[in-house]
Amino acid sequence: MNFFVVNSRQDYASYSPDASTEEINEPRISAYDRRVAHRLEEYLGDPPRKPGKHGDFHMSSFMYFVRTNALRFFETAAREKLLTRPIAIVGRQSEEFRQIWVTNFIDCLDLNRTIASPPLKKTPGKIGIIKKPIFDEARWDGSDLFVVPQDSNSRYFCTENFVTQWKAAKFKGAMFSRFLFDPDPIIS
């Protein structure tokens, strides 16, 4: 089985969240990633660049946002283990978006074969940045979208089936990488 990390496309718009102090109540997700955003503004960089394309999926830091037309897709793939909150995107008020947190934790990462940076002191019990994940399929439950409990960044992992269905639905804005700095990611 092929597994991928779900990221946002670099050629699509990126967004900056407001400075909210609200958090979701999910202790398995790191404190940094539990933050709730209420409003997003398109980030144009310094010096400003032209706005990117607008997709169905976007990331900001480690916050994930999905247009409601793609929300059911994420819920099904994560076996209904998903938390969501409404989010307003400046300039896109006619579109409905949700901030999402996948809570489908599956302990299937093969820690002996996975390549990762050293653990961070702020996240006890977790590993550092996962550079090349290796999964133990015997411990994987068949979910198409999941997180692993050892990941300090709550990255979303998906299957090849997820990628195929995402592309078939013609959703836009996602990039699927096999490992960090994958030279041949799948983009949609």
Steps between C-alpha positions, in 0.01 A plus 500: 500500500624850419456768765532876461522817709220746420626854435366807325628594157767767494349670193165548674411783737639484852327648800586653836268427794389754757663497843231301681582339835211253479592130477313179428481249783707212359807419712642256241565798269796721594411833665630698202275309258186525718460872435170611346507770234190711438617703204758455227658757273691420186872531562677667209854488634769764513533646241135444412426254223185448300237285672523128433223274377216426738445133581285269708783433745750738661751489784643773718786396725348176625140609474286329237203653319257334262211636295173342609458328162804286589422464872296179465789347308736566793245373754450171315874445446569564871217265605298790643786583742525866414442823692397812310436869564368762256757745368456827311743571219532867406405545136336158480195560719270341241679167557459292814820366657570297813817467701557129552686272740528131416467297822533161333818401687653174379819369660645347183824693454801267490726701730806282433490565125351852486749781444430795732684784667575473874202553735414852606510575872160674487319183384583210733412156363518620142770488234640793306422589139415188302722509193413159355212312662491120486176334607437155645201387293417227754418777753321727247119471524422575134410867550562727203582808713669491840759644736761311701529560875879544485491798259569828677351693206169310461563449128227333301591175329289348226489200272528476126124439498446843662715665232316320219159598637612862562607532139185326367284748694701783336580663832788746484774636723665184637845355453579142600863416588657165579768663714641842595627684190349241266615608150193340339194576714152442366321832463133569452 
